[in-house]
Amino acid sequence: MRKVIQIIVVFFMFLGFINIDAQSVIQRLEEDHFKITIQNLDSDSVRILQVTDLHMGSRGHWLDDLRTYNRIKRLVKMYNPHFIFVY
């Protein structure tokens, strides 16, 4: 837990040094599926993909795991993030 807190502190310190001008539009496509469009990205932007509460690896839920993996893969392909945070 201490390591997680350290990572969060460093992350917010990092955010204090950058200017975030991008705007986002969030559309709900399904109960658990959202489309997020990020506008006004420039070449100085830092792109971060954060995925949480994956609940992967449960016995008998391999199809759900595959869908989750494919959603993350599409997001990575679409936004080409500099960092991916999984929590």
N, C-alpha and C positions, 0 to 999 in steps of 0.2 A: 504494500500500500504506500509506503514511503517513496518508492521509486515513481509510482504514478503521480503523486503529489509534486515531486521534483520536475517531472516532465511537463505537467500542467503549468507550473510556475515559469519554467523556461519558455514555454509556448507563449504565454501572455506577455512575458518580457519581450519576446521577439515581435509580437504584434504591436507593441508600443513604438517600435522603430519604423514601421511601414505605414504608408498612407493607403487606405482602402477606399477606392472610388467606385468600385463595381457595384452594380445594382442587380438584384435577383428577383425573378418572377417565379412563384411556386404554383403549380397546377396539380390538383389531386386527380389522378387518372383512375385509380381503384382504391379500395379500402387501405391497402398497404403499399401503394405505388404512386410516387409523386414525380413530376417532371420539374426540374429546376433549371431555369434559363438564366445564365449570368451574362449581363451586358456591361459594356464599357471596360472590358479588359484591355490593358495596354501591355506593351512589351516588358514593363517594369513590374508587372503583377506577379505575385506569388500565388500559385494555385494549390489549394489544399483539399484533399478528399478525405472526409472523416466518415467512417462507417462504425456503427455501434449496435449492440444488442443483436449480434448475428445468430446466436443460438445454433451454431453449426455443429455437426458431429453426433447428433442424437440418433440412437438406433431406430431404424425404420423410417427415417425422414430424409433419405438421400435425395429424393426428387426436389424437396424444398431447398436442400443445400445446393443443388445444381442450379436452381433458379436464382438463388442469392448470389452465387458465384458469377452467373452470367450477367446479372444486373450490375455488379461491381465492375466486371470486365467492360461492359458498355460505357459506364461512367469514366473509366480510365481512358478508354479509346476516344471518347467524346471531348474530355477536358484536358487530357495529358497533364495530370497534376505533378507538381514538383515533390510533394509529400503526400503520403497516405497514412492516416492515423486510424488504427483499428483498436477499438476499446470495447 
